[in-house]
């Protein structure tokens, strides 16, 4: 029976079924906690929208009117005080960082076979409008883990084919170079498209929503995954035609590129974290409905953050996971995620190179038993 090696990522040691159990349990936990903290004000708010007495211009729209009214009203209440703005801005800065790393992973060739990862717009739209942490725990993160496991198996098969003389294209590459190619951006234009998409498509609508707190600004913000996709496509379209060298780029090999990609969520996280800490020393000016809305958002955020922490731990081990927790306290969760993601990538590449020497078809073959006493001249039968 194989033993768990705590010095290696669990992704290489456990079956996918076991890996997906924790996100499922977190989703169940989120349902129980949200149900436990249910508030009669939530029901009353939806009743007002269903009765067309609240936001009549929106709630009277057939079929989608009442849900849209409830969702917009919910976020208006959630941003209706200075304490609420401080808390919500800190949470949104983490979402900005999470959106950035999602786009970074979508740009890597190793993830191109997964439609969910390659085209994150629909997943994020459903998560924002309908499911929240449930979509994140049951759909998005499981797909990342599933694809990561598939990549391990595919790489082991390629290594086996090359060993037995049936190598595919790229078999002559150095192992480290091959890994870098697999995890490089397909096009250098993404270095400019990703930060522009996050800044214009998400950060700006978030600032407008927290400033204006009206129906129009909330409606625009709710569809931020669409604006992010449009801005990314537009900037990429222009950059491809302007760049002289638009070949693949390994992001982590270029400090200026890393700074450019993560600058917006990192700086926003620092600012919102400072604002949040400062506001803790001020009087809480939130009313009952605002506290109700914030409570649900905070629970949703807590379970999303917990799943992200688990994701990092499974793919990269305990060091990046501890870094994520500790740096969140001092820099804010968004900036911590940006730093952790660069460290995570280095750990993943190192583990891939190390695992390639000891695995076949994704299963560890070097740690099960101590064979130090077995030699070439040891008789098979005694």
N, C-alpha and C positions, 0 to 999 in steps of 0.2 A: 504493500500500500504506500502510495506516495506521501511524503511528508511536506508540510507547508514550510517554505523558506521565507522568513520575514524580511530577508535582505533583497528579495526579488518581488516585482509587482505581482499582485494576485491574478492579474489578467492572464498571465502565462501559466498559472498553476491550477486554477479552478475552472470547472465547466461553466458554460454560459448560463445554464439554468440556475446555478447557485449565485452567479453574479447579478442576475436580474431579480432575485428574491428581495434584496434590500430596497430597491426603488419601489417595488410593489408594496412592501410593508410600510414604507414612508407615505405612499399614497393613501393607504388605509388609515394610517395615523392622522394624516391631514383631514380626512373625512370625519374621523371621530372627534378631533379637536375642534374643527369648525362647527360640528353639530353641538358639541358641548357648550361652545360659546355663542350659540345662536341667540339672537336678540329679537324681541317682539317688534322693535323699531324697523328691522329689516322687512318683516312681513307687512307692516303698515306702509312703508315706503313703496313697496311693490303694489299694494292695494290702491294707493293714490294714483300711481301710474296706470294701473288697469282700469280705474274709474275715470281716466282722462282728466282728473282734476289737477294734476301736476304736469307742467310743461306741455300744455295742450297741443302746441304746434308740432311737437315730436310724438307724444303719446297717442295721437289720433291716427297715426300712420297704420294702415292695416297690417296685421300679423306681427310685425317687428316693432310696432310703436311702444307697447308696454315694456318689453325687455330693454329697448334702447333708452327709454326714459329712465328706467331703474338704473342702468349702468352709468348714464351721464350724471344723474342725480347723486349716485354713490360717490363718484370722483369729485363732484363739486363739494359735497360735504367733507370728503377726505382732505381737502385742501383749504378749508375755511377758517384756519387760524394760523398764527405764526408757528406754534408748536407743530401743527400738522404739516406745514410747509417744510419745516426743518426735518421732520421724520421722513416725509414722503420724498424729499429731494435726495436724502441719503440712500433710500431704497432704489430710487430711479438711477442713481449713479452706478449702483451695482448692476442694474439691468443693462445700462449702457456698456459696461465692461463685459457682461455675459453675451450681449449681442455682438460685440467686437470679436470675442474668441469664437463665437459661432460662425461668423463670416470668415475668420482666419482658417478654421477647419474646413469650411466649404470650399476654400480655394486650393486645398491640397489635393494632388492627383490620387493619393491613396484612398480618398473618400469619394471619388467620382462615381463609383458603382452604387452608392446609396443615394437615392433620390431625395430622401428626407434631409440628409446632411448637405447635399449639393445644392438644394433649393430650399432654404429654410423659411422662406416667406410665409407659406401656408401654415406651417407648424407654429410659427410665432403668432400669426394672426388668430389661429384657433386658441392658442394659449392665452392671449390677451383678452379676447372677446368672450370665451366660454369656459375654458377649463382651468386656467392658472396652474397651480402646482400639480394637479392631476394629469394634465397633458404633458408637463415636464417630466414627471416621474414615470408615467406609463407609456409614453410615446417617444419623446425626444431623447432623453438620456439612454434608455434601452437600445435605441438605434445606434447611438455612438458606441456603446459597449459591444453591441453585436458586430458592428463594422470593424472595430478594433480587433476583436477575436478572429474575424474572417481574414484580416490582413496578416495576422500571425500565422494562420493556417496556410494561406496562399504563399507567403514567403518561405515557409518550411517546404512546401511542395516544389517550389522553384529551386531551392537549394538541393533537394533530393534529386531532381531531374538533372541538374548540372553535375552532381556527384557521379551519376551513372551515365554521363555522356549525352544527355538529352536536353541540354540547357537551352533556354529561350533567349530571345534578344536581350542584350544587356548583361549576359552571363559573364562577360569578360571584365566587367566593372569591379573596382575595388568595393568591398562590402560597405564601407563607410560612405563612399560616393553614391552607391545605389540607394542607400537609405536617405541621403540628402535629396536625391532626385525625386524619390517617392513622396517626400514631405515638403518639397518646394512649392511655391506658388506657380501655377501654370503660366501665369503672365505677370510681369513686373507691374503692370498697371493696377493690380489689386492693392499695391502699397499705397496708392493715392485714392483708389475707389473706396476702400473699406473705411478709412477715417472720415472721408467726406460724407459717406452714406450715414454713418453713425452720428456725426455732428449735425448735419442738415436734416436728416430724416428722423432722428430721435431726440437729440439734446435740445435743439431749437424748439420743436413742438412741446417738449416737456417744460421748458422755461416759460413759454407762452401760456400753457395751461395753468402752471402754478402762479403766474402773474395775474391773468385775467379772470380765471375761475368762472368762466361762463360756458354756455352750451356749445357754442361753435368751437372754442378752443379744446374742449374735452373731446368732441367728435373728431376733430382733426387728429388729436393725440392717439385716440383709440386705434386708428388705422396706421400707426407708425411703421409696421412691417412693410406696408405697401410703399410708403415714401422712401424707406431705406432701400428697397429693391430698385425703385426707379432712379434714385440718385446714384446708386452703385453702378447701374447699367449705363447711365449717361456719362459719368466720369470715366468709366472704363472705356467707353466708346471713343471719347475724345483722347484719352491718354494713349490708347493703342496707336492712334494716328500721329501723335506728337512725339512719342518716345523713340529715340534712335535704337535703343537696345530694349526690346520687349520680350526677351526670353525668360525662362524660368528663373526664379529667385528664391533662395533659401532664406527666409525672413530672419532666422536667428543668427545668421552669419554676418548680418549688417546692423550695427548699432544705430545708425541714423534711421534705417527702415523700421526697426523696432520702436524707436522713439516716435516716429511719425504715426505709426499704426495705433499705438496705445496712448498717445499724448492726451487726446480729448477725454476719454474716460478716467485716466489717471488724475488729471488736473481737476476735473469736475468732482471726483471722489474726495480729493484733498479739501476742496472748498466746502462741499456739503458736509463733510465730517466735522470740520471746524465749526460750521454753522450749527450743526446738531449739538455738539458739546457745549457751545456757548448758550444755546437755548435751554439746555438742561438746568442752568442756573437762573432762568427766568420763570415767571409764573406761568403755569399751564392755562392758556386761554381757550382751550378746546371745549366746545359744548358737547352735549350728550350724543347727538347724531354724528358729529365729527369723530368722537371717540369710538363709536360703534363701527364706523367705516374703517378707521385706522386699525382697529383691532383685527378685522378680517384681513386687511392688507399685510399687517405684520405677521400673522400666522402663515399666510401664503408665502411671504418672503422667507420666513424661517425654514420652511420645508424645502423650498427651492434651493436655498443656501446649503442646507444639509445634504441634499442630493448632489450638488456640485462638489462638496467636500468629499463625499463618497466616491464620486467619479474620479477626482484627482488621486485619491488614495489607491483605488483599484488599478489605475493606469501607471502611476508613477511612484507609489509607495508612501511611506510615512513622512519623509522629509518635506516634500512640497505641501502635503496636507497640514503639517504643523506650521509651516511658513505662512500658509493661507490664513490660519486662525490667528496667529500672533500678529502678523502685519495688519490684519483687519482692525485690531484694537487701536493701533497707532495711526494708520493711514486711511482707514475706511475700507469697507469690503470691496469697493470697485477697484481702487488702486492695488489692494492686496491681490485681487484676482489677476490683474495685469502682470504683476511681478511673478506670481506663482506660475502663470501660463508659460512664461519663458523658461523658468526652471524646470517645469514639467516636460517641456519639449526636449531639453538636454538629457533628462533622465530617461525618457522614452527611447531616444536614439541610442543611448549607451546600453540600455537593456536589450534592445533589438540586436545590436552587435554581439552582446554577450550570449543572448539566447540562441542566436544562429549557430553557435558552436555546440550547443547541448540539446537541441530539440529536433524532433521529427514530427511533422504534421501537428505542430502546436502542443504536443505533450512532452513533458520533461522526461528525459531518459537518463539523466546523469546523477540524480539525487536519491533515487529510491533505496538503494542498498550500498553498503560500503564494499567495494570490490578491490580494496587495496591489497588483498591477499591473493587475488586472481591474476595469473600471469599467462603469457603465451604458452609456456611449457607445463602449465598445470594440467594434469590429466582430467578429462571430462568424467571418466568413470573410475571409481576406486575399487 
